Each structure stands twice: as structure tokens, then as C-alpha cells.
Amino acid sequence: MSASSRKTQVQYDAIVVGSGAGGGMAALHLTVNGLKVLMLEAGRNYDPVRETPMFQLPKDAPLRGDSTPGKPFGFFDATVDGGWRVPGEPYTNAPGSNFLWWRSRMLGGRTNHWGRIAPRMGPYDFKPRSRDGLGFDWPLTYDDLEPYYDKTEALIGVYAHSESLENTPVSRNGTQLPPPKPRAFELLTRKFCQPLGIPVIPAPIAVLTQKQDAEKWPAKLFPGNALAQRVIRDSMRSRQACFYATDCGRGCSIKANFQSPTVLIPPALATGNLTIVPNAMVREVTLDNRGRASGVNYVDKTTRAEVRARARIVVLAASACETARIMLNSKSSLFPNGIANGSGLVGRYLMDTVGAGIGGQIPALENLPPHNDEGTTRHHLYIPWWLYGEQKASRMNFARGYHVEFGGTRGMPGPGIFSGLEHYTDGAYGTRFKQEARRYYGSFVWFDGRGEMIPNDDSYCELDPTIVDQWGIPVLRFHWKWSSHENNQAAHMIKTFAQIIESMGGKVGGKVEPDGSKLIAKGGEMIHEVGTVRMGDDPKSSVLNPFCQAWDVKNLFVTDGAPFVSNADKNPTISILALAWRTCDHIVAEMKRGNV
């Protein structure tokens, strides 16, 4: 796959800023409906089919593939130019705040190196304030988004559990794939969680466990649209089922996992309606004399030239914080505080996922005979939140829940695999150390909680008053604060994980700290930031309407995580994709009516 080398035309039907989940879905849906689309990506072009090192081993990489400042998730991670710090593109934190902002800066964005964990939000998640009086309700329901979850899962491929649990829904229309078989440590965990009343079920993961039905789904997803059916059919035929080779975080040259550059962008390019300009750093959205979006101004990072692109509509999908930054920088006499910011809420109610974890050593997993431990590089089972009733009855000291991702296995050893092993080998050396390593390898499990954050007035981003990036664009300054709900939730995670490990006969590998503020991950560290440009029913208390359309600028739309009203414990990517599809249906319908 290659990006177009053409520069911008005089006029497009739509400009899409960003190429990840929301940008890729917008580009695909708009192009198959005949719109001429310009996609602007701040990073370089990236082709997972050509660039993914599928079969290299740790021995083939510097430092055996271990992490470095430039590769925080290790040498083989798909990230090529982004990370927590991007040279020449700083951000700042207000005094007392410590927010980490991950930026990918590559075609496909975070879809190249995300965990592929794809749980649907449930009915409770769209109306949290109605349940506990905290935060805000969404202006839509699960029923509104359910058909788009179905469509998205059929399009990208998601394996999942087969039966719905409380607020943990699954497809009722057969759009999800069968999950792979659980591994030994997962079966053992499930066995000992059952007496504790903790459910352990197949995890929803965006990886193909079997080939997609390329004859069935294109017609169901795009009835009456021959162009869409053709490009989606060809795309599905080009994808292979996972054969459990290497970590999904590397990217996937056989297209078994979901990445925007392998699943969304190629069929969009195949329509002939998409132009991609990489290394395009968008500065602002421009307005015409009627107060409508006329296009964007961006910096060509290769030449440092300022470029103007024009279109009938603008779709921002640059990631929640980058989209807010673009909007705040888009100042005019009509919008002195940033485009479409009449409510003053652009940048407000920034959220991330609550994260805390701990591991342990399980004697029952020692000295296991050689066995088939293969599978995807994500978990096959997970623990959905199970204490909704306790919270509803106000018997807990935090209002929202978490799910649990847990791991183990005797898979391919990675860098640092023997770190800490000396605590179990009693000073063994030479031949005995090898024996002890074989004994203990594969006997460790770890549990990571991923929980809901309630939006608060103290967590937001704004423009730094003095600092600009190397392109002369004002940067973001972050304000961040966890509430007692999130801190108490983190403490509950660690206490619960220790209970599970001990019930398995294991030894907890760390202190069970009761103070959650000492356990909780930093804001942004989970790379699930959402909010900042929230949707709603009232222009006074939201930036976007229920279709992610700006109240103040009718031809400006947002399709990334910025429109989120709350941040459920469910990882946000599948919901970003589903919302983007719904938004694009609205765009196409409104364009046909002549309203945008």
C-alpha cells in the first residue's frame, strides 16, 4: 500500500484529519459512498505488510528487543516515530499534574500497536449518571449503537464470548468469531475464580480466528452499494486467519489482526476516491464568510511549507487531545476561544482508563510437561466487571467498575524473562540454575485492572500560553486529577488480584498496598484518553450533537475518542469505530439532503 504523492486538489468533498480508528473508518465509509476524500496524517506512511518483522526472534534485535526511550514497548513494537515524547513537539503539565500523552505519528495511528481488546460498551455505560448520579449521560443508548457494533465487528473481525452477561453484551446477529481455546494458566485461573464468584469468560479481541466470509458480509454491510461490496470483498479475501506466530504489537503482515492500514485504508484507496498526504501537521480548521468550515491549514513537515486544503466538510479524528488542540488553535473573530467552542467545553472532561496490577508465582504451574501453549498474543479469557449490584446498593466505596486482563503462559521468552528469578532459585548457578529456570518458567501470572474514570472538572487540556512546537503551533498544557473513586477502585483491584493468586496456592509478587493513590497508573499511561469534545443534547453543555456534529459549525464532525461523554472500563477502540460509522451514515445522509 502506498500513500498518494499528489498534493491537495482545489476542493474535496471531505477532509479527514487522522488515519487511525476514527479516521480510517471515516475515510472508508465516505469514499465507498462516492465522496472525494483527502486524508491528512501527521506522521509518515506505514505499510504493515511490508514492514512487520513477523518471524524475527529477540536475538535478532538490539538489546534482545528490550525497551528504549525511542521504543518504550520494545524494539519490535510497531511504533516508528511516536511515543510519550516526540522530538520538537512538546506538551506541558500544569503545576501538580502529571499526564502522559502518547502520540503515534504514523499512518494508522494507535491501531498499529494497540492491544486489540474490543469489548462493547453496555447499556449501563451510556447512562451512568442515571444509575449513580455522577458524571453525565450520553445522548444515545446502547440500542442506538448496537447495529454499528455488529457492522464493525463483521468488518474488522472480533472473536468474543458467546453469551451476554450483565452490561457485557455480545452480538445477537452472529457478527463475532469463535474464540481460541483457553491455555493452562487461564483454565486454572477460571477454576479458582469460580468459588469466589468472579466470572472468567472468553475475551473480545480484534484478531481473526478464521477467514472472514467474503461472500456474505459485504452485501450485508453495504446493501445496494456495488463499489463498497467490491472493495470490501477484495479486502476480506486478502486477510488470513491468525496462525499464532508473533506479537500483534509488531503489526501483522498477513492482516489477521485489525489495523487501519490493512483493514480500512486499502479498500478506501481501492475506490479511487482517497488521497493520502502523510507528514501533514494540521494547524487549524479554517472558516468561510458564512461561519462554516472551509478546510484546514497544515504544515508540510518535509518542506515546512504552509498548505491550505479545502473541502465541503471537515472530519477531525486526530485523537482526543490532538483534535481538541486543533480546535482550540482554530481561532477567529467568530470563535475567539477556538472553533465550535461556544460552550467553552473544548478540552474539558479529559478521561483515561484506571490502571493497576500485580502478579504472583503459582506452584501448580511449576515443572509442567511440554504442551501446546500457542494462541494469540492477547489473553483468551478475561474477567468482566461483576459487582454492579453491590455498587447499585451503595455497598462499595467507588462508583464504577473495572475488567481484568490476565496473562502467563510458557511462550517464547522475551527480554528480562529471568529478572527476579533469583528470588526463587536460592542462589542456584550453572546446571542447577538451568533446572530451576525450567521449573519456574511459566509459573508466573499477572493481573491488570482496567477501570472506569468518572469525568471531573480538574482534568482537562488547554493551550499553553507561551510554548509552541517546532512548527510554531501552540502546544497543550494538561491538568489532571484522579478522584477518590478511581483511587479506591485501584486499591480494590490489587486486593482482589492478591485474593485470586492466594486462592490458587500462589505467592503474591508485591505489597498489597491499601492506598490506591500509590497504585494507580499515571493519567494517560493507559493510552485510552477520551473526552475533550463531548457530545450531548444541549449546545450549552456539549460541543457536538448526538451524531458527533459540531453544534456551532454544521459541517465540522469528530470521529475519534473526543466525543466520549464517559469512559467505561471497556477499551474504547471498538466504540470509536462504531461511532465513526454512525457519524458517517449521518454525514452521507445530510450531504444528500443538501444540509452540509
Stockholm file with secondary structure:
# STOCKHOLM 1.0

chainA/1-596         MSASSRKTQVQYDAIVVGSGAGGGMAALHLTVNGLKVLMLEAGRNYDPVRETPMFQLPKDAPLRGDSTPGKPFGFFDATVDGGWRVPGEPYTNAPGSNFLWWRSRMLGGRTNHWGRIAPRMGPYDFKPRSRDGLGFDWPLTYDDLEPYYDKTEALIGVYAHSESLENTPVSRNGTQLPPPKPRAFELLTRKFCQPLGIPVIPAPIAVLTQKQDAEKWPAKLFPGNALAQRVIRDSMRSRQACFYATDCGRGCSIKANFQSPTVLIPPALATGNLTIVPNAMVREVTLDNRGRASGVNYVDKTTRAEVRARARIVVLAASACETARIMLNSKSSLFPNGIANGSGLVGRYLMDTVGAGIGGQIPALENLPPHNDEGTTRHHLYIPWWLYGEQKASRMNFARGYHVEFGGTRGMPGPGIFSGLEHYTDGAYGTRFKQEARRYYGSFVWFDGRGEMIPNDDSYCELDPTIVDQWGIPVLRFHWKWSSHENNQAAHMIKTFAQIIESMGGKVGGKVEPDGSKLIAKGGEMIHEVGTVRMGDDPKSSVLNPFCQAWDVKNLFVTDGAPFVSNADKNPTISILALAWRTCDHIVAEMKRGNV
#=GR chainA/1-596 SS CCCCCCCCCSCEEEEEECCSHHHHHHHHHHHHTTCCEEEECSSBCCCHHHHCCTTCCGGGSGGGGCCBTTBTTCTTSSCSSCBSCBTTBCCEECTTCCBCCCBCCBTTGGGGTSCCBCCCCCHHHHCHHHHHSCSCCCSSCHHHHHHHHHHHHHHHCCBCCSSCBTTBCCCSSSCSBCCCCCCHHHHHHHHHHGGGTCCCEECCBSBCSSCCCTTTHHHHHSTTCHHHHHHHHHHHHHCCCCCSCSCGGGCCTTCCBCCIIIIIHHHHHHTTCEEEECSEEEEEEEECTTSSEEEEEEEETTTTEEEEEEEEEEEECSCHHHHHHHHHHCCCSSCTTSTTCTTSCTTEEEECCEEEEEEEECGGGTTCCCCCCCCCSSCSEEECCCCHHHHHTTCSSSSSCEEEEEECCSCCCCTTTTTTTHHHHTTCCTHHHHHHHHHHTTCEEEEEEEECBCCCTTCEEEEEEEEECTTSCEEEEEECCCCHHHHHHHHHHHHHHHHHHHHTTCEESSCCCSCGGGTSCCBTTTSCCEEESCBCSCTTSCSBCTTSBBSSCTTEEECSSTTCSSBCSSCSHHHHHHHHHHHHHHHHHHHHHTCC
#=GC SS_cons         CCCCCCCCCSCEEEEEECCSHHHHHHHHHHHHTTCCEEEECSSBCCCHHHHCCTTCCGGGSGGGGCCBTTBTTCTTSSCSSCBSCBTTBCCEECTTCCBCCCBCCBTTGGGGTSCCBCCCCCHHHHCHHHHHSCSCCCSSCHHHHHHHHHHHHHHHCCBCCSSCBTTBCCCSSSCSBCCCCCCHHHHHHHHHHGGGTCCCEECCBSBCSSCCCTTTHHHHHSTTCHHHHHHHHHHHHHCCCCCSCSCGGGCCTTCCBCCIIIIIHHHHHHTTCEEEECSEEEEEEEECTTSSEEEEEEEETTTTEEEEEEEEEEEECSCHHHHHHHHHHCCCSSCTTSTTCTTSCTTEEEECCEEEEEEEECGGGTTCCCCCCCCCSSCSEEECCCCHHHHHTTCSSSSSCEEEEEECCSCCCCTTTTTTTHHHHTTCCTHHHHHHHHHHTTCEEEEEEEECBCCCTTCEEEEEEEEECTTSCEEEEEECCCCHHHHHHHHHHHHHHHHHHHHTTCEESSCCCSCGGGTSCCBTTTSCCEEESCBCSCTTSCSBCTTSBBSSCTTEEECSSTTCSSBCSSCSHHHHHHHHHHHHHHHHHHHHHTCC
//
